[in-house]
């Protein structure tokens, strides 16, 4: 029996979520699997990749052939290099830790009640860009005014009029 390691599609339309499965090569794409060894969610940022390394190593050692997409996933996780005896790849990106919604809500409610001072809200990218352009337009005018003031003050210090 020829065994393949491949992706089993799940999820909704335009929101693919895959399971990495070991299956007989003759079964359908979403057919019966021998074993589930991981998940792959490409729409998350960064993509979620979880592989049971021990089971992947076992199936590779007994001759299971990975499909092209699974081969790329195994290369990213380092399981393919481990199987082939190659050096390990760089680590995967990890999503940033998000603040707890409940804690953020309680902090905002306390600030609204006046119990503690509120932290300044984060400026959005659009607001930051507007502020930068506003500063950029006033900066040359201020820069032009600054040399004139220094010339006047220099003339006043020397005692001569221009």
DACORJO-V875332 format. One record per backbone hydrogen bond with DSSP energy under -0.5 kcal/mol. NH is the residue of the N-H (numbers start at 1). CO is the residue of the C=O. E is the energy in kcal/mol with one decimal. If there is no record, write none. Layout:
((NH | CO | E) (NH | CO | E))
//
This chain:
((3 | 1 | -0.5) (4 | 23 | -3.1) (5 | 65 | -2.0) (6 | 4 | -0.6) (6 | 21 | -2.5) (8 | 19 | -2.8) (9 | 7 | -0.6) (10 | 17 | -3.0) (12 | 15 | -1.1) (15 | 12 | -1.7) (17 | 10 | -1.9) (18 | 40 | -3.1) (19 | 8 | -2.2) (20 | 38 | -2.4) (21 | 6 | -3.1) (21 | 19 | -0.7) (22 | 35 | -3.0) (23 | 4 | -2.8) (23 | 21 | -0.6) (25 | 2 | -2.6) (27 | 24 | -1.5) (31 | 28 | -1.3) (34 | 22 | -2.9) (35 | 22 | -1.6) (37 | 20 | -2.9) (37 | 35 | -0.5) (38 | 20 | -1.1) (39 | 50 | -2.3) (40 | 18 | -2.7) (41 | 48 | -2.5) (42 | 40 | -0.6) (43 | 16 | -0.6) (44 | 41 | -0.8) (46 | 44 | -0.5) (48 | 41 | -1.8) (49 | 47 | -0.6) (50 | 39 | -2.4) (52 | 37 | -3.4) (53 | 51 | -1.3) (56 | 52 | -2.3) (57 | 53 | -2.6) (58 | 54 | -1.8) (59 | 55 | -2.6) (60 | 56 | -2.4) (61 | 57 | -2.2) (62 | 58 | -1.6) (63 | 60 | -1.1) (64 | 59 | -2.7) (65 | 3 | -2.2) (66 | 64 | -0.6) (67 | 5 | -2.5) (71 | 67 | -2.7) (72 | 68 | -2.0) (73 | 69 | -1.9) (74 | 70 | -2.9) (75 | 71 | -1.9) (76 | 72 | -1.9) (77 | 73 | -2.1) (78 | 74 | -1.1) (79 | 74 | -1.0) (80 | 74 | -1.5) (82 | 78 | -1.9) (83 | 79 | -2.1) (84 | 80 | -2.4) (85 | 81 | -1.5) (86 | 81 | -2.6) (104 | 100 | -2.2) (105 | 101 | -2.4) (106 | 102 | -2.5) (107 | 103 | -2.1) (108 | 104 | -2.1) (109 | 105 | -2.4) (110 | 106 | -2.3) (111 | 107 | -2.0) (112 | 108 | -2.2) (113 | 109 | -1.8) (114 | 110 | -0.8) (114 | 111 | -0.5) (115 | 110 | -2.2) (116 | 110 | -0.7) (128 | 124 | -2.5) (129 | 125 | -2.2) (130 | 126 | -2.2) (131 | 127 | -2.3) (132 | 128 | -2.0) (133 | 129 | -2.1) (134 | 130 | -2.3) (135 | 131 | -2.4) (136 | 132 | -2.1) (137 | 133 | -1.7) (138 | 134 | -1.4) (139 | 135 | -1.9) (140 | 136 | -0.8) (141 | 137 | -0.6) (142 | 138 | -2.2) (143 | 139 | -2.4) (144 | 140 | -2.3) (145 | 141 | -1.8) (146 | 142 | -2.0) (147 | 143 | -1.2) (148 | 144 | -1.0) (149 | 145 | -1.9) (150 | 146 | -1.8) (151 | 147 | -2.1) (152 | 148 | -2.2) (153 | 149 | -2.7) (154 | 150 | -2.2) (155 | 151 | -2.5) (156 | 152 | -2.4) (157 | 153 | -1.9) (158 | 154 | -1.7) (159 | 155 | -1.2) (160 | 155 | -1.1))
//
